[in-house]
Every structure is written in C-alpha cells, then in structure tokens.
Amino acid sequence: MGDAGAPNSSGDGGAAGSNFPCTTNADCSALPYGWCERYGPDFPSCHAGCVRDSDCGSGICVCDPHTVAGRCTASNCRVDADCGANSLCATSGQICSYETFQCTSTEDECLSNLDCGTNGATCVFQDGRRTCNGAVCGRPFLVADAPRLAEIEPRTDWLETSDLPNPSGLSPLARAELAAHWSRLGQMEHASIAAFARFNLQLLSLGAPAELIEACQRALSDETTHARLCFGFASRYAGAPLGPGKLEIRDCFGDSDLQAVLKLVLREGCLGETVAALEALQAAALTTDSAVKGALLRIACDEQSHAELAFKFLRWGLTECSPEARAELAEDAEQALAEFERAAFERAFIPGDRALEGHGVLGGATLRAVHLGAVREVVRPLLAALLPEARGSRDLGQRPPRHCADSGVVATTE
C-alpha cells in the first residue's frame, strides 16, 4: 500500500484509502482527514478526505456530510465550461463505486436511475457515455436484482478455529485489510446460504429431479462451512470475533416460475459461482500461508460443483421451455455477460500487494484477468452450447474454453 495521501486505484479520484475496518471517523485518524464509511454492502473502511482539489490527484474534492472534510471523486470536468457547447458537467454513477462528475453527451442513454426503469439497473458512466447497467458486485443473494448481505457484528458462534492463518510479520494495516477482506467474503458466503435455501424450495416447486435437490442441499452445507472459515480468518486477522448479523429475507422469492428461476440461476450460479471458483483457485495459487491455501482450494472445489449444479439445472429447465422462452433467456444471458465484462473493465481495483496476496487477496490486474477469463473462456462457451439462440453463439462454440488445466477446476454441463 502507498503512503497516506498518495494516489491509488480505489476509484475515488486519487485520494488515498484503505480496506481496514472502522466504526467511527476517529478510527481513521492515521489518514489525512480520515473518515469511516460503508459504500453499498462493503465492510466499513477508512478513507482519506480532502479540503482542496489538489488533494485528489486527477479527481476533485466534493462536499460530503459524512466526512470530516470533503471526499475525492473522479471527474473529467469541474465546471460546465470544461464540457464545451451543448454539454454540462453533471454527476454520474459508477459500477461498485462513488458517483463521478462527467460531461453530458448526446450519446447518453440516461441521466438518472429513473431513466432505467424498475428492474434494478442504474445509470452509470461507461465507454464515454451514460448507460443503464444491471451489474452487481461480488457473489450475490439477489432480491429484485439487488444483492443482500448481513451486517458484520461481534460474535463467536460463526467461527471455524481448527486451522487458522499465521498473521505474524504483518503490519497492523495489513492485518486490518485482511480482516476486512475475509469479513467481506464471509458476508457473501453467508448470503449464499440463503440463495441455496431459496433455490431448494424453487426446485421443489418446479418438480425438479431428485439429484438436483440433493446437490442443492450439499451446496447449502458447503456455503455454511465457507462462511465459518471466512469469519474465522477475519477474526484471526482482526484479533476480535466477527460474524454475520441478521439477513433481511423479506420479499426474497419474487417470481418463482421456471423462466424467472432460470434467469436468477444464470446470474447467481452459472456466472457467479464460476467466477467464485476461479477467483479462489487463483488466490490459492498465490497464497503462501498454508491455512489460507487449504481453505481456498476447498472453496474453489466446492464452488466448481455449485457452478456445475447451475448448468445442470439450466439444461434441465430448458427442456421444459418454449422456443420463445429459450430465446428470451438467451437474450438475458447475453446481457448479463456483457454487463459483467464491462464492469470488469470499468471497475477500479486496488493494486496488488505481496503481503496481502500471501493471505488470499488478489491484486487488480489478476482479478480482472480472472473475471474476463471466466466469462470468455468458460461461461460463454458453455452457455452457447446450451443456448444456441444467443447472439454470437456460433463463434463462442468454436472457441474451446481454457479449463485451468493445472488446477482441475473445470465448469461442465455434463
């Protein structure tokens, strides 16, 4: 990590930040104008503030009532005059990050989230214009197209303590960053328990084969183990017990007809679980701590089986669909993958750190490569085989996926 005040890649326009957890602004006093905030579902973390634009590198300093001073944000303009004729300097969203200031364009598809309908999409700045995007971050338990996670709270009953990492030699900041990272993973694994509990009931309501029900029950148990592992690691790095609070499940079923469940599983399972498996596999390859490596290899193997369950369900469900429903699902699949690829390019990643990589945290370039590889070389070819109605499926089908031959982690429709 760089010194406080140095530019970073956190997407905040250049202000220094960190991933270490906090409760109040006072916990962040080591950073210039340090403040504590949760963005979206993330674990609360410290950020450096600002009082002038020059504190923000290439970005600008904006007022924010939650900070002790101001907050840096990315920008390609400061005033309307910077944008030329027939254009204004206006706020615009980013995927998984803060709003930015960008010049409006005649190619903008939206100006606010209200222009994106009621399907959960947001108006974000991508490829030089504002466009509606339904991408989500991480491994989601989706409710109305939005991910839900439980809050983090002090507790000891969600901790796996049999084989813990060795944090000796790590700086206090590195330990705090690792505590935040593994807490975040714990939140997602905990939410996945709910996703599989819901999926199990959906399978029963659809009259799915017994083998899918059994696989779903195993997956639910796997995710419980993963959550305990992650919270055990987070607590070890933090030096204090951490676990999940209550998970809001209100309205979590929504539409449960076959078409709606297929679309949900495509995003949560075919895409989300495949990415999760390959992320864990790559992190294990770079990890030097034996406990972390063992946990990541287990998670990678389990997530692979969860991805396979999703593809098996998709294959079964498609036999029950009309040609029109298959075409609609193919279009939804293409949109989901395109949004994920754009998000991988647009999202600002924190640079790699060898100390953190040794304990399971992938750097930005590696993470982006994993995400793009998962979509292009695994998910797209498999979906093309199942959904030849998808645009470009012929080209995708002709490109064989790279199956992480050194690892044995291979998504399959068999």
C-alpha positions in Angstrom: 0.0 0.0 0.0 1.2 3.5 -0.7 1.8 6.2 1.9 -1.2 8.2 3.1 -2.0 10.9 0.6 -0.5 9.1 -2.4 -2.8 8.4 -5.4 -4.3 4.9 -5.5 -6.7 2.9 -7.7 -9.7 2.9 -5.4 -11.9 4.8 -7.9 -12.1 7.9 -5.6 -10.3 10.3 -7.9 -6.8 9.8 -6.3 -7.4 10.1 -2.6 -5.6 7.6 -0.5 -7.7 4.9 1.0 -7.5 1.5 2.7 -9.6 -1.5 3.3 -9.1 -1.6 7.1 -12.3 -1.8 9.1 -13.6 1.0 11.3 -16.5 2.1 13.4 -16.2 5.8 13.7 -14.1 8.5 12.0 -11.8 8.5 15.0 -10.6 5.1 13.9 -9.2 6.6 10.7 -7.1 9.4 12.2 -3.9 8.0 10.8 -5.1 9.1 7.3 -5.3 12.8 6.3 -8.8 14.0 7.1 -9.6 10.3 7.6 -13.2 9.2 7.7 -15.1 5.9 8.1 -17.8 4.8 5.6 -19.5 1.8 4.2 -20.2 2.0 0.5 -23.0 -0.3 -0.6 -22.6 -3.7 1.1 -18.9 -3.3 1.9 -17.4 -3.8 5.3 -16.9 -0.3 6.8 -13.4 1.0 5.9 -11.2 4.1 6.3 -10.7 6.7 3.5 -8.6 9.8 3.3 -10.5 13.0 2.9 -9.7 16.3 1.2 -10.1 20.1 1.5 -9.0 21.1 -2.0 -8.9 19.6 -5.5 -5.1 19.2 -5.3 -5.5 16.6 -2.5 -7.2 14.4 -5.0 -4.7 13.8 -7.8 -6.8 13.7 -11.0 -10.1 14.0 -9.2 -11.9 16.8 -7.4 -12.9 17.4 -3.8 -16.6 17.4 -3.2 -18.7 18.1 -0.1 -20.0 15.1 1.9 -21.8 15.5 5.2 -20.4 12.1 6.4 -16.8 13.1 6.1 -14.6 15.2 8.4 -13.7 17.4 5.4 -14.5 16.5 1.8 -14.4 13.4 -0.4 -12.4 12.9 -3.5 -14.2 11.7 -6.6 -13.2 11.0 -10.2 -14.0 13.7 -12.8 -13.3 14.8 -16.3 -14.7 18.3 -15.6 -15.1 20.8 -12.9 -17.5 23.4 -14.4 -19.8 23.4 -17.3 -17.3 25.5 -19.3 -15.0 22.4 -19.3 -17.5 20.5 -21.4 -17.9 22.6 -24.5 -21.1 23.6 -26.3 -24.4 21.8 -25.6 -22.9 19.8 -22.7 -22.9 20.1 -18.9 -20.7 18.9 -16.1 -23.0 16.6 -14.1 -22.9 13.7 -11.6 -22.9 10.2 -12.9 -22.8 6.8 -11.3 -20.0 4.2 -11.4 -20.2 0.4 -11.1 -19.5 -0.5 -7.5 -18.1 2.9 -6.6 -19.0 6.5 -5.9 -20.6 9.0 -8.3 -18.3 10.9 -10.6 -18.6 14.2 -12.4 -18.6 13.7 -16.2 -19.7 15.9 -19.2 -23.0 15.0 -20.6 -23.1 13.7 -24.2 -25.7 13.4 -27.0 -25.0 9.6 -26.8 -26.1 9.3 -23.2 -28.9 6.7 -22.8 -29.9 8.0 -19.3 -29.4 10.9 -17.0 -30.5 9.3 -13.7 -31.6 5.9 -12.3 -35.2 6.9 -13.0 -34.5 6.6 -16.7 -33.5 2.9 -16.3 -36.9 1.5 -15.3 -37.7 -0.6 -12.2 -35.6 -3.7 -12.9 -32.7 -2.7 -10.6 -30.5 -1.2 -13.3 -28.6 2.0 -12.5 -27.4 4.9 -14.7 -23.6 4.6 -14.9 -20.8 6.2 -16.9 -19.2 3.6 -19.2 -17.3 3.9 -22.5 -17.6 7.7 -22.6 -21.4 7.8 -22.1 -24.1 7.3 -19.5 -25.9 3.9 -19.9 -28.2 1.7 -17.8 -26.4 -1.2 -16.2 -27.7 -4.0 -14.1 -24.3 -5.4 -13.0 -23.8 -6.4 -9.3 -20.6 -6.8 -7.3 -19.4 -10.0 -5.7 -21.3 -13.2 -5.2 -24.9 -12.1 -4.7 -28.1 -13.3 -3.0 -30.3 -11.3 -5.4 -33.6 -9.9 -4.4 -35.3 -7.8 -7.0 -32.0 -7.7 -8.9 -30.1 -6.2 -5.9 -27.6 -8.1 -3.7 -28.4 -8.5 0.0 -25.8 -9.1 2.7 -26.0 -9.3 6.5 -24.2 -6.7 8.6 -21.0 -7.6 10.5 -21.2 -7.8 14.2 -19.1 -9.2 17.1 -19.9 -12.8 17.7 -18.1 -16.1 18.3 -20.6 -18.8 17.1 -19.7 -18.5 13.3 -16.0 -19.2 13.6 -14.1 -22.1 12.3 -11.0 -22.3 14.5 -9.3 -25.6 13.7 -6.7 -24.3 11.2 -6.1 -20.5 11.2 -3.6 -18.4 9.3 -0.4 -17.1 10.8 -0.5 -13.2 10.9 2.9 -12.8 12.4 5.1 -10.4 10.4 2.1 -8.5 9.1 1.7 -4.8 9.7 -1.3 -3.6 11.7 -2.7 -2.1 8.5 -2.2 -5.3 6.5 -4.0 -7.3 9.3 -6.8 -4.8 9.2 -7.1 -5.0 5.5 -7.2 -8.8 5.6 -9.8 -8.7 8.3 -12.0 -6.6 6.1 -11.3 -8.8 3.0 -12.2 -12.0 4.8 -15.2 -10.4 6.5 -16.5 -9.4 3.1 -16.0 -12.9 1.8 -17.8 -14.2 4.9 -20.7 -11.9 4.2 -21.1 -13.3 0.7 -20.7 -16.9 1.7 -23.3 -16.3 4.4 -25.7 -14.8 1.8 -25.1 -17.8 -0.4 -26.7 -20.0 2.2 -29.9 -18.1 1.7 -29.6 -18.2 -2.0 -29.4 -22.1 -1.9 -32.1 -22.3 0.7 -34.4 -20.4 -1.7 -33.2 -22.4 -4.7 -34.0 -25.7 -2.9 -37.6 -24.6 -2.4 -37.8 -23.3 -6.0 -36.5 -26.7 -7.3 -39.2 -28.5 -5.3 -41.9 -26.1 -6.6 -40.8 -26.8 -10.2 -40.8 -30.6 -9.8 -37.0 -30.9 -10.4 -35.2 -34.2 -10.4 -34.1 -35.6 -7.0 -30.4 -35.3 -8.0 -30.7 -31.5 -8.3 -32.4 -31.3 -4.8 -29.6 -33.4 -3.3 -26.9 -31.3 -4.9 -28.6 -28.1 -3.7 -28.6 -29.4 -0.1 -24.9 -30.3 -0.3 -24.2 -26.8 -1.7 -26.1 -25.2 1.2 -23.9 -27.1 3.7 -20.8 -26.1 1.7 -21.6 -22.4 2.0 -22.2 -22.7 5.7 -18.7 -24.2 6.0 -17.2 -21.5 3.8 -18.8 -18.7 5.9 -17.4 -20.2 9.1 -13.9 -20.4 7.5 -14.0 -16.8 6.3 -15.2 -15.4 9.6 -12.7 -17.5 11.4 -9.9 -16.0 9.3 -11.4 -12.5 9.6 -11.4 -12.8 13.4 -7.9 -14.1 13.4 -6.6 -11.1 11.5 -8.7 -8.6 13.4 -7.9 -10.0 16.8 -11.6 -9.9 17.7 -14.5 -12.2 17.0 -16.5 -11.2 13.9 -19.6 -12.8 12.4 -22.8 -12.1 10.5 -25.9 -10.3 11.8 -29.4 -10.8 10.7 -30.0 -11.3 7.0 -33.1 -9.5 5.6 -35.1 -12.0 3.6 -38.3 -10.0 3.0 -39.7 -10.4 -0.5 -36.8 -12.7 -1.4 -38.9 -15.1 -3.5 -40.5 -12.8 -6.1 -41.5 -14.6 -9.3 -40.9 -18.4 -8.9 -42.0 -19.6 -12.3 -39.5 -21.5 -14.4 -38.4 -18.6 -16.6 -37.7 -16.3 -13.6 -35.7 -19.0 -11.7 -33.7 -19.8 -14.8 -32.7 -16.1 -15.2 -31.8 -16.0 -11.5 -29.7 -19.1 -11.6 -27.9 -18.0 -14.7 -26.7 -14.9 -12.9 -26.2 -16.3 -9.4 -24.9 -19.8 -10.4 -23.6 -20.1 -14.0 -21.9 -16.7 -13.7 -21.4 -16.0 -10.0 -20.3 -19.5 -8.9 -17.9 -20.0 -11.9 -16.2 -16.6 -11.1 -16.1 -17.5 -7.4 -14.4 -20.8 -8.1 -11.7 -19.3 -10.4 -11.1 -16.4 -8.0 -10.5 -18.8 -5.2 -8.3 -21.0 -7.3 -6.1 -18.2 -8.5 -5.8 -16.8 -4.9 -4.8 -20.2 -3.7 -2.0 -20.4 -6.3 -0.5 -17.1 -5.0 -1.1 -17.7 -1.3 1.9 -18.6 1.0 0.0 -19.3 4.2 -0.9 -23.0 4.4 -4.2 -22.5 6.2 -5.4 -19.9 3.7 -4.3 -22.1 0.8 -6.1 -25.1 2.1 -9.3 -23.1 2.7 -9.2 -21.5 -0.8 -8.6 -24.8 -2.5 -11.6 -26.3 -0.7 -13.8 -23.3 -1.6 -12.6 -23.5 -5.2 -13.6 -27.2 -5.4 -17.0 -26.6 -3.8 -17.8 -23.5 -5.9 -17.0 -25.6 -9.0 -19.6 -28.1 -8.0 -22.1 -25.3 -7.4 -21.5 -23.9 -10.9 -22.0 -27.4 -12.3 -25.3 -27.6 -10.4 -26.4 -24.3 -12.0 -25.6 -25.5 -15.5 -27.3 -28.9 -14.9 -30.4 -27.1 -13.7 -30.2 -24.8 -16.8 -30.0 -27.8 -19.1 -33.0 -29.5 -17.4 -35.0 -26.3 -17.3 -34.5 -25.6 -21.0 -36.2 -28.9 -21.8 -39.3 -27.5 -20.2 -39.2 -24.2 -22.1 -40.9 -23.0 -25.2 -38.8 -21.7 -28.1 -39.9 -18.2 -27.3 -38.8 -18.6 -23.6 -35.4 -20.0 -24.7 -34.8 -17.0 -27.0 -35.7 -14.6 -24.1 -33.3 -16.4 -21.8 -30.6 -16.3 -24.4 -31.0 -12.6 -24.7 -30.9 -12.2 -20.9 -27.7 -14.3 -20.7 -26.0 -12.1 -23.4 -27.0 -9.0 -21.4 -25.7 -10.4 -18.1 -22.4 -11.4 -19.6 -21.9 -8.2 -21.4 -22.6 -6.2 -18.3 -20.2 -8.3 -16.3 -17.4 -7.8 -18.8 -18.0 -4.1 -18.9 -17.9 -4.0 -15.1 -14.6 -5.8 -15.1 -13.1 -3.2 -17.4 -14.7 -0.2 -15.7 -14.3 -1.1 -12.0 -11.3 0.5 -10.2 -9.2 -2.1 -8.4 -6.7 -1.7 -5.6 -3.2 -2.6 -6.8 -1.7 -5.9 -5.8 0.3 -6.2 -2.5 2.5 -9.3 -2.0 1.8 -9.4 1.7 -1.9 -9.4 1.1 -1.6 -11.9 -1.8 0.2 -14.3 0.5 -3.0 -14.3 2.6 -5.5 -14.7 -0.2 -6.1 -11.2 -1.7 -5.8 -10.9 -5.4 -4.4 -7.7 -7.0 -6.4 -5.7 -9.5 -4.8 -6.9 -12.7 -5.0 -10.5 -11.7 -8.6 -10.2 -10.5 -9.6 -8.5 -13.8 -8.0 -11.3 -15.8 -9.8 -13.9 -13.8 -13.1 -12.2 -14.3 -12.7 -11.8 -18.0 -11.3 -15.3 -18.4 -14.2 -16.8 -16.5 -16.7 -15.2 -18.8 -15.0 -15.6 -22.1 -13.4 -19.0 -21.7 -15.8 -20.9 -19.5 -19.3 -19.3 -19.1 -19.8 -18.1 -22.7 -18.9 -21.3 -24.4 -21.0 -23.4 -22.0 -24.0 -21.2 -22.4 -23.5 -21.2 -26.2 -23.7 -25.0 -26.2 -27.0 -24.8 -24.2 -28.5 -21.7 -25.8 -27.6 -21.7 -29.5 -30.2 -18.9 -29.7 -27.7 -16.5 -28.1 -26.2 -13.9 -30.4 -22.7 -14.9 -31.4 -23.1 -18.4 -30.1 -21.6 -20.0 -33.2 -18.3 -18.1 -32.6 -18.3 -18.8 -28.9 -18.9 -22.5 -29.6 -15.9 -22.6 -31.9 -13.6 -21.3 -29.2 -12.7 -24.0 -26.7 -12.5 -22.9 -23.1 -9.3 -22.9 -21.2 -10.1 -25.1 -18.2 -7.4 -24.2 -15.7 -5.6 -27.4 -16.6 -3.1 -27.0 -13.8 -5.9 -27.0 -11.2 -8.5 -29.4 -12.3 -11.2 -26.8 -11.7 -13.5 -27.1 -14.7 -17.0 -26.0 -15.2 -19.0 -28.5 -17.2 -22.5 -29.2 -18.4 -22.1 -33.0 -18.1 
